[in-house]
Amino acid sequence: RGSVEGEEGYTRSDVMILASVNVKEKKAVLVSFPRDTRITLPGYGTEKINAAHSYKGPAGAIEVVEEISGMDINNYAEVDFEAFENIVDAIGGVTLHLDYPILDPKIGSLPKGDVFLNGEDALILVRSRDLPRGDLDRIDNQKKFLKAVMKKAVEVRDLQALLKILDAT
């Protein structure tokens, strides 16, 4: 979540990702919604999709994603920046390859090449929009990061480590 407050004290979503999980086949599909996607928000007119959360909270975010996707959403997770950093640190960070450096004056910087990301660095990666293709590269970086986290999560088989991750949220 970002930090722009709406009517009820909610903030704009910084990232919106729909996950569809098939437990039987052990597969998941993740769909990202660019935060600047224009939608019609009943009662508010034309807005960016990330405003749905600021005006109507989680119910508003769920409502617009259900409308766009045509899917019923059964569960919702919300992670703020601090919890995000804590989760990444709890799994011991992740390593991934960056094809170009991230030099975002508002968020921070990361070098090109193989990089180890702790929680703070991971937040720079997933939030930066000052990229060659803007929000599209941002979404690609988020996918790359989520793949690295999934790979790392498979490696974490220790119950104590899993409990540490849950405590971080």
C-alpha positions, 0 to 999 in steps of 0.5 A: 500500500502507498500513503495517499489517504482517502475518505475513510483513512485508507491509502491507495494500493501500491501494487495489485496482484490477483492470484489464482491457485489450483491446489489439485494441480499445484499451479498458480497464476498471478495477474498484475494490474498496473496501478494507473489503469483507468476504471470507472469507480461507482460514486467517484467517476473515472479514477486510477485502479489504485484509488479503489482501495483509498475510497472503499478499503479492501472491499473497493479493491476486491470489487474492481478486480472482480469486475475487471477479471470476471472472477470471484475473489475468495481471499484478500491479503494486504501487506504494508511496506514494513511487513513486506521488508520483514517478510523478505528479511525473515526468509533470508532475502533473495538473489536475482539478476537485474538486466539494468541498474535501478536508479530511482531518485524517489525510491533508491538504487540497485546495481545491474547484475546478480544482486542479493536483496534484503527487505529494504532492497527488495522494496526498492526493486518492486516499487521503482517506476523510474525504469525504461518502460515505466510501470511495465518494467515495474511489473516485470521486476515484481514477477521476477521478485515473486519467482525468486521468493517462491523458489526460496520458500520451497527451500524453507522447510524448517517450521521455525523459519516458517513461523518467523515469516508469519510473525513478520506480517 
